[in-house]
Amino acid sequence: AFPLRLFLRHLGRRYAASRAPGGRLRRSGLALWFLSVGTLCLGLAALILIECLRAVGAIPASIGRLADAFVVSSFVAAFISSLSVSLLMPEQPSWRLFPLDDDIARRLRWYCHATALVAWVSGFAITLNQVARTSSALTVATEGVAALLYSGLILSALASLSLVPGKAGPVADQDAGQAEPAPVTSRRGGIIVLVRLLGHLTVLSALVAALFGYLNFALFLTSQMIWIALVASLIGLLMAFADDLATWVFKPEGRFSRALAHALGLGGNRLAQAGVLLSAALRLMLLAVGVAALLMPYGSNLSVFSGWYDAVSRGLRIGTITITPGAVIRALLVVALGMGALQVIQQWLVNTYLPKTDLEPGARNSVSTVVRYLGLLLVVLWTLAALGIGMSQLALVVSALSVGIGFGLQAITQNFVSGLILLAERPVKIGDWVRIGDQEGDIRRINVRATEIQVGDRSTLIVPNSELITKTVRNMTLSNPMGRVQLQFAVPLDNDVARVRELLLEIYAGHARTLPEPAPSVFIDSIANGQANFNSFVYVSSPRDAYGVRSDLYFALLQRLAAEGIPLQSPQDVRIHRADDSRPPAAAQAPA
């Protein structure tokens, strides 16, 4: 058994160092491997030995109980020894799961081995006394010796925790395998001080009880302290492994996470959150099992969990609906398969089929969104069917929820229905330039509840879908993609207005972004105050070009009018009169 255990440990080290996933999982996995190999090798060796002796008739029925005690004691001793090795890692400090000093780890290893030996000898000796029906004095003496040995080992272990900490061993790097100093837990920390205090009080109570003749009570105290340490260490190891495994499985850059994200369309943050939630659930379950194991010597057992399991396996009854664990698992599988199939169909629509049609991008988005909504509805119905909820029960649930939807979710329902109307009638679509109130911009996305509009300063305006249905919306790119540019100005009446019209038409014709059809038009809008007010129009290919083209036309107009000597304002006569001057007023003309 011992050579096999060493060989399997060596294989575990090689696999963890070369092929195991990076990160903390390789350390917790190796520790769990050491625990399993050490416990099973020695325990199974003892079991095989006893069964072989029984097969050849070497063990009489009178000592069958003693043989069983030998097997049980071997399993317990192997478990204690293997648990200490898996947690302390005295020969491989870089793989140590919890931060401990090397010298303290070596000391604790020998104390744990000694505890395993005492547990094997005491358990076998007590059973031997019972089978041999020895005197009560010998049984009491055996229990007293065991209690004293346990007390000495506990005091030695507590004393090692009070030593001055040495230099910590390196801890394996999570990904690169490099070694770096491990954080050392302070021996003066609150938890360590509390453990030492409780340990000393327990040992002192056991010694006092043994001194007054209560050897059974002394043995109970020391064995319970060891039991608590074993359960706490095992649960700590399992919780660390569960946390590392859940985190690794849902690691965003992992192969499984990438495949799951591609199938379900989930982001890396969502998968990381799923890993954290799974880790929390597993650790809570392990913590509950640990508490139940600690309470076992006081009359509690795992029957509570078995009762919970029986109640859950029978199913949770809600009215006429019974939800069983099998139905929940089926529903989860249906959700995974349905969402994966929906993601594949959507990708095929968006990337393969729709680009080969004559639909514009807005129509393609509408088709893809409607297919997604229908797919989600089918997945929900399929999931409810997998849970055992038929259409009749679903109708009752919907009718019961209709009141709450009518009052509490009225606005959300209105926006959702408005979103469906927008996708069906398409008064606005993605890429349209719209104006709502005093805001205008381009529609970037139409969601279930609201529509995202990017305004001129590159910020996003989120408008509820009901606003686009119930209120006035100006869509400047709905039916006619052309834009119109309007120029208004005035010139004095003493100028050649025909020449002004010719100049304006030449400017329109010379601009690269103006359209020849519809033809530009120039009008005299009115004549007032000695000026002719011009109003002209020219068209461009898109309303988005109107503002920039209008600015270019104004620049060109000012340059051409200045070159032709045509002012945009008449000179004004300014006459100054002095109130105390009787002479005729002098006239002075000055251009304004």
C-alpha positions in Angstrom: 0.0 0.0 0.0 2.8 2.4 0.9 4.7 2.1 -2.5 1.4 2.4 -4.4 0.5 5.5 -2.4 3.9 7.1 -3.2 3.6 6.2 -6.8 0.1 7.7 -7.1 1.2 10.9 -5.3 4.1 11.2 -7.8 1.7 10.9 -10.7 -0.5 13.5 -9.2 2.4 15.9 -8.8 3.5 15.4 -12.4 0.0 15.9 -13.8 -0.6 19.0 -11.6 2.7 20.6 -12.7 2.4 19.8 -16.4 -1.2 19.3 -17.5 -3.5 20.6 -14.8 -5.3 23.9 -15.4 -3.5 27.0 -14.2 -4.5 29.0 -11.2 -5.5 27.9 -7.7 -7.4 24.8 -9.0 -4.1 22.8 -9.4 -3.2 23.3 -5.8 -6.6 22.5 -4.3 -7.0 19.6 -6.8 -3.6 18.2 -5.8 -4.4 18.4 -2.1 -7.7 16.6 -2.7 -5.8 13.9 -4.7 -3.3 13.4 -1.9 -6.2 13.0 0.6 -8.1 10.5 -1.5 -5.0 8.5 -2.4 -3.7 8.3 1.1 -7.0 7.4 2.7 -8.0 4.8 0.1 -4.7 3.1 -0.3 -4.1 2.3 3.4 -7.8 1.8 4.2 -8.4 -0.5 1.2 -5.2 -2.4 2.0 -6.5 -3.1 5.5 -9.9 -4.1 4.2 -8.4 -6.4 1.5 -6.2 -8.0 4.1 -9.1 -8.8 6.5 -11.3 -10.0 3.7 -8.6 -12.3 2.4 -8.1 -13.7 5.9 -11.8 -14.2 6.2 -11.9 -16.0 2.9 -9.4 -18.6 4.0 -11.1 -19.0 7.5 -8.2 -17.4 9.4 -10.5 -15.1 11.3 -13.0 -16.8 13.6 -16.4 -15.3 14.3 -15.4 -14.5 17.9 -12.9 -11.9 16.7 -14.9 -10.6 13.7 -15.7 -7.4 15.6 -12.0 -6.9 16.3 -11.2 -7.3 12.6 -13.8 -4.7 11.7 -12.3 -2.4 14.2 -8.9 -2.9 12.6 -10.4 -1.8 9.2 -12.2 1.2 10.7 -9.2 2.3 12.7 -7.0 2.0 9.6 -9.3 4.2 7.6 -9.5 6.8 10.3 -5.7 6.8 10.8 -5.1 7.0 7.1 -7.6 9.9 6.8 -6.0 11.9 9.6 -2.5 11.4 8.2 -3.5 12.1 4.6 -5.5 15.2 5.5 -2.5 16.6 7.3 -0.2 15.9 4.3 -2.7 17.4 1.8 -3.0 20.6 3.8 0.5 21.1 5.1 2.5 20.0 2.0 5.7 19.9 4.1 7.9 18.8 1.1 6.2 21.1 -1.4 5.7 24.5 0.2 5.0 26.1 -3.2 1.8 23.9 -3.5 0.6 24.6 0.0 -3.1 25.5 0.0 -3.1 27.7 3.1 -0.2 30.1 4.1 1.9 28.5 6.8 5.5 28.7 7.8 7.7 25.8 6.7 8.9 25.0 10.2 5.4 25.1 11.7 4.2 22.9 8.8 6.9 20.3 9.5 6.1 20.3 13.3 2.4 20.0 12.7 2.9 17.1 10.3 4.6 15.0 13.0 1.9 15.9 15.5 -0.8 14.8 13.0 1.0 11.5 12.2 1.2 10.9 15.9 -2.5 11.7 16.4 -3.3 9.2 13.6 -1.2 6.6 15.3 -2.9 7.2 18.7 -6.3 7.1 17.1 -5.5 3.7 15.5 -4.0 2.2 18.6 -6.7 3.6 21.0 -9.6 2.6 18.8 -8.2 -0.9 18.3 -7.3 -1.3 22.0 -10.7 -0.2 23.2 -12.4 -2.6 20.9 -10.0 -5.3 22.0 -10.9 -4.7 25.6 -14.6 -5.0 24.7 -14.1 -8.2 22.7 -11.8 -9.8 25.3 -14.1 -8.7 28.1 -11.2 -7.4 30.2 -11.7 -5.7 33.5 -13.2 -2.2 33.7 -9.9 -1.0 35.2 -8.0 -1.9 32.1 -10.6 -0.2 29.9 -10.5 3.0 32.0 -6.7 2.9 32.0 -6.7 2.6 28.2 -9.1 5.6 27.9 -7.0 7.6 30.3 -3.8 6.9 28.4 -5.5 7.9 25.2 -6.8 11.1 26.8 -3.4 12.0 28.1 -1.8 11.3 24.7 -4.4 13.4 22.9 -3.9 16.2 25.5 -0.1 16.2 25.0 -0.4 16.3 21.2 -2.9 19.1 21.3 -0.7 21.1 23.6 2.3 20.5 21.4 0.3 21.6 18.3 -0.9 24.8 20.1 2.6 25.5 21.2 3.9 25.3 17.7 1.4 28.0 16.7 2.9 30.3 19.2 6.4 30.1 17.9 8.0 33.1 16.2 7.1 32.8 12.5 9.9 32.0 10.2 10.3 32.7 6.5 7.3 31.6 4.5 7.6 29.2 1.7 6.8 30.3 -1.8 3.3 29.9 -3.3 2.8 28.7 -6.8 1.8 31.4 -9.2 -1.7 31.0 -10.5 -1.0 31.0 -14.2 2.7 31.2 -14.9 3.9 28.7 -12.4 6.3 31.2 -10.9 7.1 31.2 -7.1 6.4 34.2 -5.0 6.4 34.8 -1.2 3.2 33.6 0.4 1.4 35.9 2.8 2.0 34.7 6.4 -0.9 34.6 8.8 0.0 36.5 11.9 0.3 34.2 15.0 -1.1 37.1 17.1 -4.2 37.4 15.0 -7.6 37.3 16.6 -8.5 33.9 15.2 -5.3 32.2 16.2 -5.4 33.7 19.7 -9.0 32.5 20.0 -8.1 28.9 18.8 -5.2 28.7 21.2 -7.3 30.0 24.1 -10.1 27.5 23.5 -7.6 24.7 23.0 -5.8 25.4 26.2 -9.1 25.6 28.1 -10.3 22.3 26.6 -7.0 20.5 27.4 -7.0 22.0 30.9 -10.6 20.8 31.5 -9.7 17.3 30.2 -6.7 17.1 32.6 -8.8 18.3 35.5 -11.4 15.7 34.6 -8.8 12.9 34.3 -7.3 14.0 37.7 -10.7 13.6 39.4 -11.3 10.3 37.8 -13.6 11.3 34.9 -11.5 9.6 32.2 -14.4 9.1 29.8 -15.2 12.8 29.9 -11.5 13.7 29.4 -11.3 11.4 26.4 -14.5 12.8 25.1 -13.2 16.4 25.3 -9.9 15.7 23.6 -11.4 13.5 20.9 -14.1 16.1 20.2 -11.4 18.8 19.8 -9.6 16.5 17.3 -12.9 15.8 15.5 -13.7 19.5 15.2 -10.2 20.1 13.8 -10.6 17.3 11.3 -14.1 18.4 10.1 -13.0 22.0 9.8 -9.9 21.1 7.9 -11.8 18.8 5.5 -14.6 21.3 4.9 -12.1 24.1 4.3 -10.3 21.9 1.7 -13.6 21.0 0.0 -14.8 24.6 0.0 -11.5 25.8 -1.5 -11.7 23.1 -4.2 -15.4 23.9 -5.0 -14.6 27.6 -5.3 -11.6 27.0 -7.5 -13.5 24.5 -9.7 -16.6 26.8 -10.2 -14.4 29.8 -10.9 -12.3 27.8 -13.5 -15.3 26.3 -15.2 -16.9 29.7 -15.8 -13.6 31.5 -16.4 -14.3 34.0 -19.3 -11.2 33.0 -21.3 -11.7 29.3 -20.7 -12.7 26.9 -23.5 -16.0 25.8 -21.9 -17.0 29.4 -21.2 -16.2 30.5 -24.7 -18.4 27.7 -26.1 -21.2 28.5 -23.7 -21.0 32.2 -24.5 -21.1 31.4 -28.2 -24.1 29.1 -27.8 -26.2 31.2 -25.4 -25.0 34.7 -26.4 -23.8 35.6 -22.9 -21.0 37.9 -22.0 -17.9 37.2 -20.0 -19.2 39.1 -17.0 -22.4 37.0 -16.9 -20.4 33.8 -17.0 -18.1 35.0 -14.2 -21.2 35.9 -12.1 -22.6 32.4 -12.7 -19.3 30.9 -11.5 -19.4 33.0 -8.3 -23.0 32.1 -7.6 -22.3 28.4 -8.2 -19.3 28.6 -5.9 -21.4 30.3 -3.2 -24.1 27.6 -3.5 -21.6 24.7 -3.2 -19.8 26.3 -0.3 -23.1 26.8 1.6 -24.0 23.2 1.0 -20.6 22.1 2.3 -20.9 24.4 5.3 -24.3 22.9 6.2 -22.8 19.4 5.9 -19.9 20.4 8.1 -22.2 21.8 10.8 -24.2 18.6 10.8 -21.0 16.5 11.1 -19.9 18.6 14.1 -23.2 18.0 15.8 -23.2 14.3 15.2 -21.6 13.4 18.5 -24.3 15.4 20.3 -27.2 13.4 19.0 -27.7 15.0 15.6 -27.1 13.1 12.4 -27.6 13.4 8.7 -31.2 12.3 8.8 -32.2 15.9 8.6 -30.6 16.2 5.2 -32.1 12.9 4.1 -35.5 14.1 5.2 -35.0 17.3 3.1 -33.9 15.1 0.2 -37.0 13.0 0.5 -39.3 16.0 0.6 -37.6 17.6 -2.4 -37.6 14.4 -4.4 -41.3 14.1 -3.9 -41.7 17.5 -5.4 -43.0 20.9 -4.5 -46.7 21.2 -4.8 -48.2 24.6 -5.8 -51.9 24.2 -6.2 -52.5 21.5 -8.8 -48.9 21.7 -10.1 -46.1 19.5 -8.7 -42.5 20.6 -9.5 -40.0 17.8 -9.0 -36.2 18.0 -9.2 -36.3 16.0 -12.4 -38.6 18.5 -14.0 -36.4 21.4 -12.9 -33.4 19.7 -14.5 -35.4 19.1 -17.7 -36.4 22.7 -17.7 -32.8 23.9 -17.3 -31.8 21.6 -20.2 -34.6 23.0 -22.3 -33.5 26.6 -21.6 -29.9 25.8 -22.5 -30.9 24.0 -25.7 -33.6 26.5 -26.7 -31.3 29.5 -26.1 -28.5 27.8 -28.0 -30.8 27.0 -31.0 -32.2 30.5 -31.0 -28.7 32.0 -31.0 -27.7 29.8 -34.0 -30.9 30.8 -35.9 -30.3 34.4 -35.2 -26.7 34.3 -36.4 -27.8 32.5 -39.5 -30.4 35.1 -40.2 -28.1 38.1 -39.6 -24.9 36.8 -41.2 -26.2 34.5 -43.9 -29.8 34.9 -45.1 -30.7 38.6 -44.5 -27.6 40.1 -46.3 -28.7 38.2 -49.5 -32.1 39.9 -49.5 -33.1 43.3 -50.7 -34.1 44.5 -47.3 -32.5 47.6 -45.9 -30.6 47.4 -42.6 -33.5 48.7 -40.6 -35.8 46.0 -42.0 -33.2 43.4 -41.3 -33.0 44.5 -37.7 -36.8 44.3 -37.4 -36.9 40.8 -38.8 -34.1 39.7 -36.5 -35.7 41.2 -33.4 -39.2 39.7 -34.2 -37.6 36.3 -34.6 -35.8 36.7 -31.3 -39.0 37.6 -29.5 -40.9 34.7 -31.0 -38.0 32.4 -30.2 -38.0 33.6 -26.6 -41.7 33.0 -26.3 -41.3 29.4 -27.7 -38.5 28.7 -25.2 -40.6 30.0 -22.3 -43.6 27.8 -23.4 -41.3 24.8 -23.9 -39.7 25.3 -20.5 -43.1 25.5 -18.8 -44.1 22.3 -20.5 -40.9 20.7 -19.2 -41.9 21.8 -15.7 -45.2 20.1 -16.1 -47.2 23.3 -16.5 -49.8 22.8 -19.2 -51.7 25.5 -21.1 -54.7 25.4 -18.8 -52.5 26.1 -15.7 -50.6 28.7 -17.7 -53.9 30.4 -18.6 -54.8 30.5 -14.9 -51.4 32.0 -14.1 -51.7 34.6 -16.9 -55.1 35.6 -15.7 -53.9 36.0 -12.2 -51.0 38.1 -13.3 -53.1 40.3 -15.6 -54.3 42.4 -12.7 -50.8 43.1 -11.5 -49.7 43.8 -15.1 -52.6 46.1 -15.6 -51.7 48.2 -12.5 -48.1 47.8 -11.6 -46.6 47.1 -15.0 -48.8 49.2 -17.2 -46.0 51.5 -18.4 -43.7 48.6 -19.2 -46.4 46.7 -21.0 -47.3 49.9 -23.0 -43.6 50.4 -24.0 -43.3 46.7 -25.0 -46.4 46.8 -27.2 -45.2 50.1 -28.7 -41.9 48.4 -29.5 -43.7 45.7 -31.4 -45.8 48.3 -33.3 -42.6 50.2 -34.2 -41.1 46.9 -35.6 -44.3 46.1 -37.5 -45.3 49.5 -38.9 -41.8 50.9 -39.0 -42.7 54.6 -38.7 -39.1 55.0 -37.6 -36.3 52.6 -38.2 -32.6 52.2 -37.4 -30.6 55.0 -39.1 -33.5 57.4 -39.4 -33.0 61.1 -38.5 -35.8 62.1 -36.2 -36.8 65.1 -34.1 -38.7 64.7 -30.8 -39.5 68.0 -29.2 -36.3 70.0 -29.2 -34.1 67.0 -29.6 -33.0 65.4 -32.8 -30.6 62.7 -33.8 -30.1 59.3 -35.4 -31.9 56.1 -34.2 -29.3 53.6 -33.3 -31.3 50.8 -31.6 -34.9 49.8 -31.0 -35.2 47.7 -27.8 -38.1 46.1 -26.0 -38.7 49.0 -23.7 -37.0 52.1 -25.2 -35.3 53.4 -28.4 -31.8 54.8 -28.3 -31.2 58.0 -30.3 -27.7 59.5 -30.8 -27.9 63.3 -30.8 -25.5 65.7 -32.3 -23.1 65.9 -29.4 -22.6 62.1 -29.5 -24.6 61.5 -26.4 -27.5 58.9 -26.3 -31.1 59.9 -25.8 -33.2 57.0 -24.4 -36.8 57.5 -25.4 -39.6 55.1 -24.2 -41.3 53.4 -27.2 -44.7 54.8 -26.2 -43.4 58.3 -26.8 -42.7 57.4 -30.5 -46.2 56.1 -30.9 -48.4 58.6 -29.0 -46.5 61.8 -29.6 -45.6 63.8 -32.7 -42.3 62.7 -34.2 -40.7 64.3 -37.2 -38.9 61.8 -39.3 -36.7 63.7 -41.8 -35.5 60.6 -43.7 -38.7 58.5 -43.9 -40.1 58.9 -47.4 -37.7 61.3 -49.3 -34.0 61.0 -48.6 -33.3 64.4 -50.2 -32.7 67.5 -48.1 -33.6 71.1 -48.9 -31.3 74.1 -48.3 -32.9 77.5 -47.9 -31.1 80.8 -48.2 -32.7 84.2 -47.3 -31.1 87.6 -47.6 -31.8 91.1 -48.8 -30.2 93.6 -51.2 -30.9 97.3 -51.8 -33.3 98.1 -54.7 -30.7 100.2 -56.6 -28.8 96.9 -57.4 -29.4 94.7 -60.4 -31.7 92.0 -58.9 -31.5 89.9 -62.1 -27.7 89.8 -61.7 -28.2 88.7 -58.1 -30.4 85.8 -59.3 -27.8 84.7 -61.9 -25.0 84.8 -59.3 -27.1 82.7 -56.9 -27.9 80.1 -59.5 -24.2 79.9 -60.6 -23.3 79.3 -56.9 -25.8 76.6 -56.7 -24.7 74.9 -59.9 -21.0 75.1 -58.9 -21.4 73.4 -55.6 -20.4 69.7 -55.7 -23.2 68.5 -53.3 -26.2 70.3 -54.7 -28.6 68.4 -57.0 -29.6 69.6 -60.5 -33.0 68.0 -60.0 -35.3 69.3 -58.6 -33.9 72.5 -60.1 -32.9 75.3 -57.7 -35.3 78.1 -57.4 -34.9 81.8 -56.5 -37.8 84.1 -55.4 -38.2 87.7 -54.3 -40.2 87.2 -51.2 -41.0 90.8 -50.5 -40.0 94.4 -51.1 -39.8 96.6 -48.0 -37.8 99.5 -46.6 -35.9 100.0 -49.9 -34.7 96.4 -50.1 -35.6 93.3 -52.1 -35.9 90.2 -49.9 -34.7 87.1 -51.7 -35.8 83.5 -50.7 -34.1 80.6 -52.6 -34.1 76.8 -52.4 -31.7 74.1 -53.6 -31.8 70.3 -52.9 -29.1 68.0 -51.6 -28.9 64.2 -51.6 -29.5 63.8 -47.8 -31.0 66.0 -45.0 -27.8 65.4 -43.1 -25.9 67.4 -45.7 -28.2 70.5 -45.5 -26.5 72.3 -42.7 -22.9 72.0 -44.1 -24.0 72.9 -47.7 -25.9 75.9 -46.5 -22.8 77.2 -44.7 -20.7 76.7 -47.9 -23.3 78.5 -50.0 -23.4 81.5 -47.7 -19.6 81.8 -47.8 -19.6 81.6 -51.6 -22.5 84.2 -51.8 -20.7 86.7 -49.7 -17.5 86.4 -51.7 -19.3 86.8 -55.1 -21.5 89.7 -54.0 -18.4 91.5 -52.7 -16.6 90.8 -56.0 -19.6 92.2 -58.0 -19.8 95.3 -55.7 -23.3 94.4 -54.6 -23.9 95.4 -50.9 -26.3 93.7 -48.7 -27.3 97.0 -47.0 -28.0 100.5 -48.2 -25.9 103.5 -47.1 -27.7 105.6 -44.5 -27.8 109.5 -44.2 -27.0 110.8 -40.8 -28.0 114.5 -40.1 -26.9 116.2 -36.8 -28.9 119.3 -35.5 -27.7 121.6 -32.7 -30.5 122.9 -30.6 -28.7 126.2 -29.6 -27.7 127.1 -33.1 -30.0 129.5 -35.1 -28.1 129.0 -38.3 -29.3 126.6 -40.9 -28.3 123.1 -39.9 -25.2 121.8 -41.5 -25.7 118.5 -43.3 -23.1 115.9 -43.0 -23.2 112.6 -44.7 -21.3 109.7 -43.5 -21.7 106.2 -44.5 -23.0 103.9 -41.7 
